[in-house]
Amino acid sequence: MLILLTNDDGIRAPGILAALKVLRELGEVHVVAPETVQSATGHGITIATPLMTYEVPVDEQTVGISVDGRPADCVKLAVNQLLPRKPDLVISGINSGANVGINVLYSGTVAAAIEAAFLGLPAIALSLHLVKGVPDYDHAARVCLDVIKRLIADGGVAPGQVVNVNVPGGLSGDQKPRGVKVVRQCVRPWDDLYEKRLTPTGRPYFWNTAKFALKGTETDTDVGALRDGYVTVTPLKFDLTSFDALQKLDGRFDA
Ligand code: MN
């Protein structure tokens, strides 16, 4: 199996290295990832500047290719130009920080996986919820590998399908998550907060200090299940059509 591994934290991030080490168990892994940190850049692509590429050793066995662009650029370029053939599976992550709730819409990690799904490939986004203390990416990677194996068994992730996986934080050694829950995406908004400050010359600027509160969220959502200590599995779709509204509007513009 040929696996494309990418992320949004950049090719030198600890999460992609941990993912690489475990994914070798499943096949030949090619790393194509952003040259710089691209968190919360969503599904942007680069169209007006060149996509510079660089060979970057990821570990002793693998030289990856970094792309001076967005996560979605990496997937497009990898599939179109850089890989020896079309990948059988695309993995994005392991992201530093959870991608649950509406964060899914901002996430470059998820955007890379969605891009792969656009291209008709099976794709899985992986993220680790950060809590107090040093995150154990190797532990998270072992949890992810187990989930990936169960997802892909018997073609569980179809071509063109994307699955979003989040691992609870604070686990290490032989500690295990409470379990794995298949859950819907939470659509509650953030508590948006901006701190206003002044530059030395008196010009106002704003710092985003928004908090993503996990408290009180429904247990059947990705946010709630992750808060409760479960690995979350959420299949996503990229067709943004509202089919309810489509039916209501249908015929309204007929002559
Ligand atoms: Mn990130």
Residues whose N, C-alpha, C, O or C-beta is under 5 A from the ligand:
A	BS01	MN	D8 D9 S39 N95 S96
